[in-house]
Amino acid sequence: MTNKTYQLSTFTCPSCTMKIEGALKKTKGVKDYEVLFNSSKVKVTFDEEIIENEDIKLILERLGYSVLGEK
Amino acid sequence: MKITKGQRVALSGILIIISFMLKNTNGAINIANVFMILAAFVSGLPIAKNAFSALRYKIVGIDALVTLAVIGALFIGEYWEAAAVTFLFMLGEYLESKTIEKTRSSIKALLDLAPDISRVIRNGEEIEISPDEVIRGDIVIVKPGEKISVDGTVIEGGAYVNQAAITGESIPVDKEIGDKVFSGTIIESGYIKINADKVGEDTTFSRILQMVEEAQDKKAKTQKFLETFSRYYTPAIIILAVLLFLFTKDLVLSLTLLVIACPGALVISTPVSIVAGIGNGAKHGVLIKGGEIMEEMGKVKVLAFDKTGTLTEGKPKVNKVKAFGIDKDELLKLTAIGETYSEHPLAKAIIFEAEEKFGTISEIPEESEIVTGQGLKFKFKGKYYLIGNRKLLFDNGIIINENQEKYVKSEEEHGQTVILVSDLEKILGAISIADTIREDAKELIVDLKHQGIKKVVMLTGDNKRAAAAISKELGIDEYYSELLPEEKVGKLKELQAKFGPTAMVGDGVNDAPALASADLGIAIGGAGTDVAMETADVVLMSDEIKKLSYAIGLSRATVRNIKQNIYFAIIVAAGLIAGVLGKVVFLSSGMLIHELSVLLVIINAVRLLGYGEKRRNKKQFTVV
């Protein structure tokens, strides 16, 4: 299990968080997630055997957020 | 070429203006319409893109609704509506992101205080490295104007340090050898070498940052409620729109309802206020751990204080020297010499006082013997003396006359511990010692009463006399003395049952259980004490206890701000829905009002950033 925190471009609307939550919920391999509206961060726990870090970043980018950093 | 949101909004706006001018001047309707459609595309494209990317994950967001509405509008030839809606939506988003950044600005300001370079000695050479590369035990050198990059102890030099990053207080503090310094603080003048005790993410500063960041996203109860609410609200609106279409066959009306009824302002109402509130607190050295804590603190009715180290400085100090038949200074000096070998805190207070007055005392007693529980006996210049309590003097047959006894009693009633000094024949004097009350404690209690706190209570392990004296001096309503830590917890429960929400204020070191069991635990002087920072809900980083009333005021202001936002958002949403159904509000005007309401909510939250500033300025004015 891998834990990652992604810093995304500024969230402006709370519906953004719902969008990201929805997308992560439907992604296989993602065990747990938390979208932090105020700090514009997403914390994801995922199974590296099913999904890779790059895939998660791709999902976030596709939803319209640039990934500014990861930890 | 990538164009920014701002440029996109501007371009779209220009296109709309051109279109209007064409329409009004020569009636070239077709060309005017082309410009209008272009404007709709410029603004609409990113919205549609977002909508599709979300749809891929089967999520219907506001983007999708807007896109649908715009396509509908273009389809029926309402070009102006289409352009206006996309333009307003993008403009709204743009302005919202700018203003939201403002609510986060105090936290960003805090982030900017993080140290960026560190000068250390490695292999006897001075080198500059990133603060992340410093390891424990490194010797760090800091010069004037530079930031300290580690938590550590001064081992050489001395400096005035601005600790605003940690305590919120920008008056420089004097640091000398042996003093602790913190990462993120700035040397104003002087030069120091520090032994690095804590580095990188373990420093107080990094932990404050981390906690503030986490705190911002700890949801308030109101926020949780609103999120549940919107989970039902959105589908309800969709059903309403579908029904509306089935009955009226009016596609535009149904789409308008869908777009306009989005609960944007409502959902954003709480988080923006909380971020601004927490940010304001962090800037002033008050760490509030989350939205729920804010709400709790606004409701507190009773404040229970620990005594030692909280209302008092925790350091005993000589308050009065009374001599019987000898010189006062001589008595103090003699006592200090007698106490040379004693480790007792009262002895230290006497030595401190004497050295303040006469400089370093180098004379030592020829003999010194501790009498357990009573004091000590010593020999100086061939003569024996006693320092201690009544029992010591009594056991040695020294008589305390009526007047002297009266004096000692009255001192004790004022919360002083009285140390008696005698030779082997008669009493020579009495020294009154007590823990000093913090300078700003009295002011704080007055402020708290003004703020409508029902009861201010003191819980202490100290004896009844000391407790009574301090609570009388400070104007505390009730005090409970001689309490063990677990009895403090019990007392808190009683207070909660009797008066309602109770906060416990302590220094976080010896009263962790009480801090944890109260409705709200507030620790003061949190900088550097890990336990306090972990267990308390609110941490005042500095020793300035007065900030407590600011913190309570800030919480209340934040809760008030949230309420204003929520009421406003509900009224606007209800008004818009009614307007749409009554066909007074159309797509573009509805969008304008909707975006405006979101902006107003954010701007209202930004006001919180100024909380406390006005009052400060006013105070400065009256001083001048």
Interface residues (C-beta under 8 A of the other chain):
Chain A: T10 T12 C13 P14 S15 M18 K19 G22 A23 K26 L36 F37 N38 S39 K41 I59 R62 L63 G64
Chain B: P46 K49 N50 S53 A54 R56 Y57 K58 I59 G61 I62 E93 E96 S97 I100 E101 R104 E213 Q216 D217 C262 G264 V267 I268 P271 I274 V275 V598
